Amino acid sequence: MRLNIQDFDAFAAKFAGVLGAAVSMRYLQGSWPARLSMTVSGSLVAYYASPYLSLMLGIPEGLAGFLTGMFGMAIVSRAWEAVQAAPVGALWQAVIDRVRGKGA
C-alpha cells in the first residue's frame, strides 16, 4: 500500500482542528467529561468550518482548522452556558400566552 501525499495532506489539515481543540482543552474549566465533549465539539466545528474559513481568509486549511478547533471550543462552551442560563420556563410561558392571545 502506497501513501498518497494528497491524502496525507488532507488528513493533516483535518487533524489540525483536533489538535487545536486539544490545546484549548487545557484552558477550559469543568469536569473531564465536559471538557472532552467540548473537545469533540470544537473538532467538529473545525472539520466543517475550516475549508470555508480557509477560502474566505486566504490562509492554509490546516491553520484555519487549528484556529477554528481552538476557538470553536470556546464558542461551543459559551453557547452551552447561554443555553443553561436561559429561563426556559418563562420563555415557554410567554410563547403559550402569546398563542392564546393573553400576551401584549
N, C-alpha and C positions, 0 to 999 in steps of 0.2 A: 504494500500500500504506500503510495506516494503522498506526501503532504503538499497540498496545493497552497502556494503563498497567498493567493487571494482569499481562500477560505480561512487561513490563519489570521490575516488582516481583519477580516470581518468579525471573527471571533474575538480578537483583541479589542476591537472598537466596542463591541457589546460588553465585554468583560470589564472594561474601564468603568462602566456605570456601577457594577457590583463593587469594585474597589473604592469608588467614590462614596458609596453608601456605607461601606465598612469603615472608612476613615471618619465619616460623620458620626457613626455609632458611638465612637469614643466620647464625643462631646454632648451626647443627649442623656437626659436623666430618665429614670424609670427602671422597671424590672427587666430582667433578661428577656423574657418572652415579648414584652412590649418593644424593647429595642431591636430584637430580632425581626419582629413583624414590620417595624419601621424600615429596617434594612431591606427587607424584601420589597416593601412598597417603593422605597427610593430606587431600587434596582429596576422595578417595573416602569417607573416614571422615566428613568434614563433610557431604558430599552425602546420605549415608544417615542419619546420626545427628542432624543439626541439626533436622529437623522434630520428632523425638521430644523432644530436649532443650528445644526451644522451648516445647513444650506442658508438659513437666514443670516447668520453671523459671519459666515465665511471662514470658520475655523474647522480644524480636523474633527472627524466624528468621535474619535477617541477622547479628545479633550472635552468636547461637548458632552459626551457620555459621563466622564468623570465628574465634571462640574454639576451636571444635572442629577447624578446619583447622590452627590454630596449635599446639594441644596434641596433636591427633591424630597429627601428625608425630612428636612426641617419644615418644608411646606406641608407635607403629609402630617407631621406632628402637630403643627399649628391648626390645621384644618380639623384634626381629630379633637383637639382641645376646644375648638369653637363648637363642634357638634355636641360635645359633652356638656358645655356650659349653656347651650340653648334651652330656653324654657319651653320644652316640647308641649307640656300640658296646656299652658296658656296659649300657645300658638294654635293648637288644635281647637281649643275652645273658641278662639277668635274666628277661625275658619267656619266652625259649625254655626256660630251666631250669625256670621255674615250670610251663610247659605240660607238660614232660616228667616233672615230678614230682621233680626234683632239688632244687628250692628249698624253703625253710622254709615 
